[in-house]
Amino acid sequence: MLTDGPADKALVPILTWLLHQCLPDIPIQSRWADLRRLPRPPRELADKILKSIELYPCDLLFIHRDAEKASLDTRLNEIKRALNEISANIKIPPAVSVVPVRMTETWLLFDVDAIRQAAGNPNGTVPLDMPALRDLEKQKKPKKYLHALLQTATELGSHRKKRFDTNSAILRIPEYIDDFSPLRKLSAFIALEEEIKTILKAQGWNN
């Protein structure tokens, strides 16, 4: 899986869960393409895809872009153009576009127990202002919102709370979630699952 940044590694368990839903009898080995430590990390999306295929050979490639302020279609078209740019020269594996609206953190804002676990305080009792599932894609700053929830969930004092590593905690959240099906109410997640099913069918992998 190729992502926008290291925090988006949190998508890997979600995508693995989706694949298991479609291919329950096939073992799945997921890998995250970490290009940060290369002498010259690629900047353009097409170059990132090429380097990911070279360093992390795969049967199915997931390419992530956060929608942020752009529309879902805009980001999908960006990925499509990058794939078209390189497919004329090399053979590339089937690719799935992963575009959360607005960003990865949106898909981690639905499970209060997982947030408490990731905050290191599973038995916490402080109320958490969780957004309604139907409103997740309307959150303008989901990353900031999730950071605040995690800090509140720690129930630490102000000084210790400032030292709490929220970035690492975000990566832990999906590890405490066994069922991502509530996300099937979100438009971007629905589009992702449909694309996965379409590609698996085209490859004959889900027969």
Residue pairs with C-beta under 8 A, 6 or more apart in sequence:
1 11
1 12
1 15
1 30
1 31
1 32
1 33
1 61
1 62
1 63
1 64
1 98
2 33
2 35
2 48
2 49
2 52
2 61
2 62
2 63
2 64
3 9
3 11
3 32
3 33
3 64
3 104
4 64
4 65
4 66
6 34
6 36
7 104
7 105
7 143
7 167
7 170
7 171
8 64
8 66
8 104
9 32
9 171
10 104
10 108
10 170
10 171
10 173
10 174
11 62
11 64
11 98
11 100
11 104
11 107
11 174
12 30
12 32
12 174
13 174
13 175
13 177
14 107
14 174
14 180
14 183
15 30
15 62
15 98
16 28
16 30
17 179
17 180
18 180
18 192
18 193
18 196
19 28
19 30
19 60
19 196
20 28
21 193
22 196
22 197
22 200
22 206
23 200
23 205
23 206
26 205
31 56
31 58
33 48
33 51
33 52
33 55
33 56
35 41
35 42
35 48
35 51
35 52
35 55
38 51
42 48
42 50
42 51
44 82
45 63
45 65
45 78
45 79
45 82
46 82
46 83
46 85
46 86
49 61
49 63
49 82
49 83
49 86
49 92
49 95
50 86
50 90
52 61
53 61
53 90
53 92
53 93
58 93
59 93
59 94
60 93
60 94
60 95
60 96
60 199
61 92
61 93
61 94
61 95
61 96
62 95
62 96
62 98
63 79
63 82
63 83
63 95
63 96
63 97
63 98
64 98
64 99
64 100
64 104
65 75
65 78
65 79
65 97
65 98
65 99
66 75
66 99
66 100
66 102
66 103
66 104
67 74
67 75
67 99
67 100
67 101
67 102
67 103
67 188
68 102
68 103
69 102
72 99
72 101
72 187
72 188
72 191
75 97
75 99
76 97
76 99
79 95
79 97
79 99
80 97
83 92
83 95
86 92
94 199
94 202
94 203
95 199
96 192
96 195
96 196
96 199
97 192
97 195
98 192
99 188
99 191
99 192
100 106
100 107
100 188
100 189
101 137
101 186
101 187
101 188
102 137
102 139
102 140
102 142
103 142
103 143
105 142
105 143
105 145
105 146
105 170
106 136
106 137
106 139
106 142
106 186
107 136
107 180
107 183
107 186
107 189
108 114
108 115
108 146
108 170
108 173
108 174
109 130
109 131
109 136
109 139
109 142
109 145
109 146
109 149
110 130
110 133
110 136
110 182
110 183
111 173
111 176
111 177
111 182
112 128
112 130
113 122
113 176
114 173
114 174
114 176
114 177
115 128
115 146
115 149
115 150
115 153
115 173
116 122
116 123
116 124
116 128
116 153
117 172
117 173
117 176
118 150
118 153
118 169
118 170
118 172
118 173
118 175
118 176
119 150
119 151
119 153
119 154
119 164
119 169
120 154
120 169
121 153
121 154
121 155
124 153
124 154
124 155
126 152
126 153
126 155
128 149
128 152
128 153
129 149
130 149
131 139
131 145
133 182
133 185
133 186
134 185
136 142
136 186
137 186
137 187
137 188
139 145
146 166
146 170
147 166
147 170
150 164
150 166
150 169
150 170
151 161
151 164
151 166
154 160
154 161
154 164
156 164
174 180
183 189
184 190
184 193
197 206
200 206
